[in-house]
């Protein structure tokens, strides 16, 4: 379960910093040295300060496995999933808890769950699906390549089962759990924690559930909270979707290096794990070019810095990657028709590559 290789689908996607911080704090509470843990996962602790920030899924996987090692706990994922309510570290969890019933919470989890963990799915449709069969109703996790990161399966089912038991101790829910990965050395612990039979090496990752679970009324449904949270979550979803485009990935790669002036196409392509030609083709398919994306990003950042009135024109030139203020001034006049010192935004001034 701690293979050093990552199959292609396993490390694709991203995790919210809030979700990642939950794992980090749990590991530290179990005895992991925070500095060593962060170093082995390639994390800076300040990255976790904004709960909506995105952390690459591959980095979250590295954090999980470093935590297992430092805590001497191969079963750590089981306990992470059961430790705290989902609402304590994810806006998706808050939305679920604002729903009127467990069934509606599941629907909202499928809508907004990507904000906590955006994983690859082999099919079009929700990650969690209800599948009726002759032997009962099954709640199925349909993410791709689950055995590359079985810890996620274990933490996910622990969260479903533990949170239901915590808030509705007398409600019927899990009757049997299937997981696709091989039985680990701590296999008996899975059955002990989940309090149901567990089948390893199964054909799917699924829980056979009591259908009455879907109708459990949640304690404090709130239409007001749901509306406020959903509006913010919809904005975050749009940002996440943008980051999936080639343009969004290029902008994300450029942001931390733009001020160095070394944001060329070759460097960005290498950072994205692509050849220059592959990146060119992906951007062309979206109707844009690398220089247009770079130009547009520089323009938007320059305007934001100037409007903030906390940086001089010369400092803004540096921040957006120009080695000479005069070159920045020429570019800014091309973008807006005026010099940066005289810029006043007005309607219709959209900038390049709008």
Secondary structure, 3 states (H helix, E strand, C coil): CCCCCCCCCCCCCEEEHHHHHHHHHHHHHCCCCHHHHHHHHCCCHHHHCCCCCEEEHHHHHHHHHHHHHHCCCCCHHHHHHHHCCHHHCCHHHHHHHCCCEHHHHHHHHHHHHHHCEECCECCCCCCEEEEEECCEEEEEECECCHHHHHHHHHHHHHHHHHHHHHHCCCCCCEEEEECCCCCCCCHHHHHHHHCCEEECCCCCEEEEECHHHHHCECCCCCHHHHHHHHHHHHHHHHHHHHHHCHHHHHHHHHHCCHHHCCCCHHHHHHHCCCCHHHHHHHHHHCCCCHHHHHHHHHHHHHHHHHHHCCCCHHHHHHHCCCCCHHHHHHHHHHHHCCCHHHCCCCCCCCCCCC
